[in-house]
Amino acid sequence: MEIKTYSQAVNYLNSFINYERIKKFPYRKSLKLERVENLFKKLKIDPYALKVIHIAGTKGKGSTAAYLVYVLANSGFKVGLYTSPHFKDFRERIKIVKTLNSQTRAIPVSEKLVVELLRGIKPILEKLRFHKKFGQLSFFEVYTALAFKYFLKKNVDFAVLECGLGGRLDATNLCKPLACIITKIDYDHTQQLGSSLKEIASEKAGIIKDNSLVISARQKRVVREVLKEKAKLREAKLYFYQEDFCSQNLRFSSNYTLFDYSSFLGSYKNLKIKILGEHQVENASLAIFCFQLLKEKFDLEEKALYQGLERAFLKGRFQMLRKAGKIFLLDIAHNPLSFSSLNQGIKRYFPSKKVILIFGCSKGKLAKKMLKNIDCEKLIFTRANHFRAQDPLILKKLCAFKNSILTYNLETALKKSREISDSQSIIVIAGSFFLVAEALTLLEK
């Protein structure tokens, strides 16, 4: 059937196997970079024609990517941004970010162009859908091919690519990056990447290429050793936050964070970011150091650094909404480390508020460890309207939280939270990307 409408395009894309929707699958057998290489070759996509900054990690990938693309866009460049997952529409994953008349806009690929691109490549996708040698094409691999095709068609100056899962076998790993950024690595996707930090770090470190520039967040010792070993093997230059570059003099307000930054490449004072959370300073610093490494080669402007950092925005990251006299705080925290950061942020920005936590997570996530890392007065268990969502009754039994409230959908959970909150409360929604996406839809009505 010919693809004529956007809804037909979405249905066609959804016909490919989607590992984001599968809790357990044989990771090393299911993901094959050779399959992506073959796909790109047949589609006449040259992945090495893009100037790529590649980002892997457990936590902070999206924020770091946002800071970097906004800084590059404020230097006058047209920047492709590829991220995952999405909140409402898959087009959110493929954007072009540019600045015009002092406004920086992140524009998703148009519905019309999705239809046009898919119609052109569908015959080849069908031939490769079930390949004898390389196996079954996946949803993410097709999306990644679409993103590369789109960025090349639009002739972007840079492409910032966020890994979907891991790094070594990820479809985005078919590139020769100007720089690799590795954000905080911690336990997540353990069924696919491994049960130890060493195994997880080895998969993430798979994005390090020969003679590349590698920028890393602060890491636990075992992770540092893996990254150092991989960098040495690849003859790559590896730089760590708080060793080769650092931030200091952090100042917090309810609307932004100010900080100073320094490295052997130079210093900046009074940088401002509006994505809240103390950990965001580290994410921003990764982007700043990347900016410094690329600055001379691409004539990047210092003014653009300040403007880009301040303008950067990302949905669902410590995002505050006020509705009917209530304060809602939405955060896509979905692992123990990100819950620790969320807790730290709440104490920093809302020190006098009682926390009512609406919590739901996907099956297989470390719910008990997440909840141990956050302080709350009341806990409401619920679930997102998503097949991967864990049964809230199982969560309630597993976590054994005193006086917790059990609900089976987010609308009921929001209603309960309003009933039990007062002027001294803040309602926090966290635990799952899907839960936050649904909450944004309900609260923005």
C-alpha positions in Angstrom: 0.0 0.0 0.0 1.3 3.5 -0.9 1.9 5.9 2.0 -0.2 9.0 1.3 -1.0 10.4 4.8 0.9 11.0 8.0 -1.3 8.5 9.9 -0.4 5.9 7.2 3.3 6.7 7.7 3.0 6.3 11.5 1.2 2.9 11.1 3.9 1.8 8.7 6.7 2.7 11.0 4.9 1.0 13.9 4.8 -2.2 11.8 8.6 -2.7 12.5 9.6 -4.5 15.7 10.0 -2.0 18.5 12.4 -3.0 21.2 11.4 0.0 23.3 8.1 -1.8 23.8 9.6 -5.2 24.7 10.7 -5.8 28.3 13.0 -8.7 27.6 14.8 -9.5 24.4 18.3 -10.9 23.5 20.1 -7.6 23.3 23.3 -8.8 21.6 21.4 -10.9 19.0 18.7 -8.3 18.4 20.8 -5.2 17.7 23.3 -5.4 14.9 25.3 -2.5 13.6 26.1 -4.4 10.4 22.3 -4.4 9.7 22.3 -0.6 10.0 25.3 -0.3 7.8 23.6 -2.4 5.2 20.4 -0.3 5.5 22.3 3.0 5.1 24.3 1.6 2.1 21.1 0.6 0.3 19.4 3.9 1.1 22.5 5.8 -0.1 23.0 7.5 3.2 26.5 8.6 4.0 26.6 8.8 7.8 30.2 10.2 7.7 29.0 13.2 5.8 27.5 14.7 9.0 29.4 16.6 11.6 28.3 14.6 14.6 28.5 15.1 18.4 27.5 11.7 19.8 26.0 11.4 23.4 25.7 8.2 25.5 25.1 7.7 29.2 22.4 6.7 31.7 21.3 10.1 32.9 21.5 13.6 31.5 21.7 12.8 27.8 18.7 14.9 26.7 19.7 17.9 28.8 23.3 17.8 27.6 22.1 17.6 24.0 19.7 20.5 24.5 22.4 22.8 25.9 24.8 21.9 23.1 22.3 22.4 20.2 21.1 25.7 21.6 24.7 27.0 21.9 25.5 25.9 18.4 22.3 27.3 17.0 23.0 30.7 18.7 26.4 30.7 16.8 24.3 30.9 13.6 24.4 27.2 12.7 21.6 24.9 11.6 21.7 21.9 14.0 20.0 18.5 13.7 18.9 16.9 16.9 18.0 13.3 17.3 16.7 12.1 20.6 14.4 9.4 22.1 11.8 8.5 23.3 9.1 11.1 22.5 6.2 12.5 24.5 3.3 12.6 22.0 4.5 12.4 18.4 7.6 10.6 17.1 8.5 13.7 15.1 9.7 15.2 18.4 12.7 12.8 18.0 13.9 14.5 14.8 14.4 18.3 14.9 16.3 21.1 13.4 17.3 23.8 15.8 18.1 27.3 14.6 18.1 30.9 15.7 16.2 33.6 13.8 15.6 37.2 15.0 16.9 36.3 18.5 14.5 33.4 18.8 15.9 29.8 19.0 13.4 27.3 17.8 13.5 23.5 17.8 11.4 22.5 14.8 10.3 18.8 14.4 10.4 17.2 10.9 7.1 18.0 9.2 4.4 15.5 8.6 4.5 16.1 4.9 8.3 15.4 4.8 7.9 12.2 6.8 5.4 11.0 4.2 7.7 12.0 1.4 10.8 10.4 2.9 9.1 7.2 3.8 7.4 6.8 0.4 10.8 7.1 -1.2 12.5 4.5 0.9 9.6 2.0 1.5 10.6 -0.4 -1.3 14.1 -0.8 0.1 12.8 -1.1 3.7 10.5 -3.9 2.6 13.4 -5.8 0.9 15.4 -5.5 4.1 12.6 -6.0 6.7 13.5 -9.7 7.2 17.1 -10.2 6.1 18.6 -13.7 6.0 22.1 -12.5 7.0 21.4 -9.5 9.2 18.0 -10.3 10.8 14.9 -8.2 11.4 14.9 -4.4 10.9 13.7 -2.5 14.0 11.6 0.6 14.5 14.6 2.5 16.0 16.8 1.6 13.1 14.3 2.9 10.6 13.8 6.1 12.6 17.5 6.6 12.7 17.8 6.2 8.9 15.0 8.7 8.6 16.8 11.2 10.8 20.1 10.8 8.9 18.2 11.2 5.5 16.5 14.3 6.8 19.6 15.9 8.2 21.5 15.3 5.0 18.6 16.6 2.9 18.4 19.8 5.0 22.2 20.1 4.9 22.6 20.7 8.6 25.9 22.2 9.9 26.0 19.8 12.9 24.0 16.8 14.1 23.7 16.0 17.8 22.8 12.3 18.2 21.6 10.8 21.5 22.0 7.0 21.8 18.8 5.1 22.2 20.1 2.0 24.1 23.6 1.4 25.3 26.0 2.7 22.7 28.2 0.0 21.1 25.3 -1.6 19.2 23.0 1.4 18.9 21.9 2.5 15.5 23.3 6.0 16.0 26.8 4.5 16.4 27.4 4.5 12.7 29.2 7.9 12.6 32.6 9.5 13.1 31.9 12.1 15.7 33.8 15.4 16.2 33.3 14.6 19.9 31.7 12.0 22.1 30.0 12.9 25.4 29.4 10.3 28.0 27.0 11.5 30.8 26.6 9.8 34.2 26.5 6.0 34.0 24.5 4.1 36.4 22.2 1.0 36.7 19.4 1.0 34.0 18.3 -1.4 31.3 20.2 -4.1 33.3 18.4 -6.9 31.4 20.0 -5.8 28.2 23.2 -4.0 29.1 24.3 -6.2 32.0 23.9 -6.4 35.8 27.2 -4.7 36.7 28.4 -1.2 36.2 31.4 -2.5 34.4 29.2 -4.3 31.8 27.0 -1.2 31.4 30.0 1.1 31.0 31.5 -1.2 28.4 28.4 -0.9 26.3 28.2 2.9 26.6 32.0 3.2 25.9 31.3 1.6 22.6 30.7 5.0 21.1 34.4 5.9 21.5 36.1 5.9 18.1 39.8 6.0 17.1 41.6 9.3 17.8 38.3 10.8 19.0 37.7 13.5 21.7 35.8 12.1 24.7 34.1 14.2 27.3 32.9 12.5 30.4 30.8 13.4 33.5 32.0 12.5 36.9 31.9 8.7 37.1 32.3 6.0 39.7 35.7 4.4 39.9 34.8 1.2 38.0 33.2 3.3 35.2 36.2 5.6 35.0 38.5 2.6 34.6 36.4 1.2 31.7 36.4 4.6 29.9 40.1 5.0 30.4 40.9 1.5 29.1 38.6 2.1 26.0 40.1 5.5 25.3 43.6 4.1 25.6 42.8 1.3 23.2 41.3 3.7 20.7 44.0 6.4 21.2 41.3 8.8 22.1 41.7 11.9 24.3 39.5 11.6 27.4 38.5 14.5 29.6 36.6 14.3 33.0 34.4 16.8 34.7 35.9 18.2 37.9 39.4 17.3 36.6 39.9 18.8 33.2 37.0 21.3 33.4 34.8 22.3 36.3 32.0 24.6 37.6 31.9 26.5 40.8 30.2 29.4 42.7 26.7 27.9 42.1 23.8 30.3 42.9 20.2 29.2 42.9 16.9 30.9 42.4 13.4 29.6 41.8 13.7 30.3 38.0 17.3 29.7 37.1 20.8 28.7 38.3 23.9 30.9 37.9 27.5 29.4 38.0 31.1 30.0 36.9 33.1 27.7 34.8 36.8 27.1 34.1 39.1 24.7 32.2 42.5 24.9 30.6 40.8 26.3 27.5 39.4 29.3 29.4 36.9 30.5 32.0 33.4 32.0 32.0 31.5 33.8 34.8 27.8 34.2 35.5 26.5 31.6 33.1 22.8 31.1 33.4 20.6 28.0 32.9 16.8 27.8 33.2 16.5 24.0 33.4 16.4 23.6 37.1 18.4 21.1 39.3 21.9 21.3 40.7 22.9 18.3 38.5 22.0 20.4 35.4 25.2 22.4 36.0 27.3 19.3 35.3 25.2 18.6 32.2 25.7 22.2 31.0 29.4 21.9 31.7 29.8 18.9 29.4 28.3 21.0 26.6 30.5 24.0 27.5 33.7 21.9 27.3 32.5 20.5 24.0 31.9 24.1 22.8 35.5 25.0 23.9 37.0 22.0 22.0 35.2 22.9 18.8 35.4 26.7 19.3 38.4 27.6 17.2 37.9 25.1 14.4 34.3 26.3 13.8 34.5 29.9 14.9 32.0 29.6 17.7 31.2 32.8 19.6 31.4 33.3 23.3 28.2 35.4 23.2 26.4 32.4 21.7 27.5 30.2 24.7 25.7 32.6 27.2 22.6 32.9 25.0 22.3 29.3 24.1 22.6 28.0 27.7 20.0 30.5 28.9 17.6 29.7 26.1 17.8 25.9 26.4 14.6 24.2 27.4 13.6 20.6 27.8 10.1 19.2 28.6 9.8 16.9 31.6 13.1 17.8 33.3 12.3 19.3 36.7 9.5 21.1 35.0 7.2 23.1 37.2 3.5 23.8 36.3 1.0 25.7 38.4 -2.7 24.8 38.0 -5.7 25.7 40.1 -3.5 27.0 42.9 -1.4 23.8 43.0 2.3 23.4 42.2 3.1 20.3 40.1 6.7 19.2 39.5 7.3 16.8 36.6 10.5 14.9 36.1 11.3 11.9 33.9 13.6 10.4 36.6 13.3 6.6 36.1 16.3 5.1 37.9 17.9 5.4 41.4 20.5 7.9 40.4 18.0 10.3 38.8 15.7 10.0 41.8 18.6 11.0 44.0 19.1 14.1 41.8 15.4 14.8 41.9 15.4 14.7 45.7 18.4 17.0 45.9 16.6 19.5 43.5 13.4 19.5 45.6 15.4 20.2 48.7 17.3 23.0 46.9 14.4 24.8 45.2 11.4 23.9 47.5 13.0 23.5 50.9 9.9 24.2 52.9 7.4 22.2 50.9 5.9 18.8 51.8 6.2 16.4 48.9 3.3 14.4 47.6 4.8 11.9 45.2 2.7 10.4 42.3 4.8 7.4 41.3 4.6 4.8 38.6 7.3 3.0 36.6 7.8 0.5 33.8 8.1 -3.2 34.5 11.6 -4.3 35.3 12.7 -1.0 36.8 14.3 -0.7 40.2 11.2 0.8 42.0 12.3 0.1 45.5 15.7 1.7 45.1 14.2 4.7 43.3 11.8 5.4 46.2 14.6 4.9 48.8 16.3 7.9 47.2 13.5 10.4 47.6 11.8 11.9 50.7 8.1 12.3 50.6 5.2 12.8 53.0 2.6 11.0 50.9 3.0 8.5 48.1 0.4 7.8 45.5 1.0 4.6 43.4 -0.4 4.7 39.9 0.3 3.6 36.3 0.7 5.3 33.0 -1.7 4.2 30.2 1.0 2.1 28.6 1.4 -1.6 28.3 4.9 -1.6 29.9 3.6 0.1 33.1 4.0 -1.9 36.2 0.8 -2.9 38.2 0.6 -0.3 41.0 -0.6 -3.0 43.4 2.7 -4.9 42.8 4.5 -1.6 43.5 2.6 -1.0 46.7 3.4 -4.5 48.0 7.0 -4.3 46.9 7.8 -0.9 48.4 5.7 -1.2 51.6 5.5 2.6 52.1 3.4 3.7 55.1 0.1 5.3 54.4 0.5 5.0 50.6 -2.5 5.4 48.3 -3.3 3.0 45.5 -4.8 4.2 42.2 -5.0 2.6 38.8 -4.8 5.6 36.5 -3.2 8.9 36.4 -6.4 11.0 36.4 -7.4 9.4 39.7 -3.9 9.9 41.1 -4.0 13.6 40.2 -7.5 14.0 41.7 -6.3 12.4 45.0 -3.2 14.5 45.1 -5.3 17.7 44.8 -7.5 16.5 47.6 -4.7 15.8 50.1 -2.4 18.8 49.2 -2.4 22.3 50.7 -0.5 25.5 50.3 2.6 23.9 51.9 2.6 21.0 49.4 4.2 20.3 46.1 2.9 17.5 43.9 5.8 15.6 42.2 5.2 13.2 39.3 8.1 10.9 38.5 9.2 7.3 37.8 8.5 6.9 34.0 8.8 8.9 30.8 5.4 7.6 29.9 3.9 8.8 33.2 5.3 12.3 32.7 4.1 12.4 29.1 0.6 11.6 30.1 0.7 14.0 33.0 1.8 16.9 30.7 -1.2 16.1 28.4 -3.6 16.1 31.3 -2.2 19.2 33.1 -1.8 21.3 29.9 -5.5 20.9 29.0 
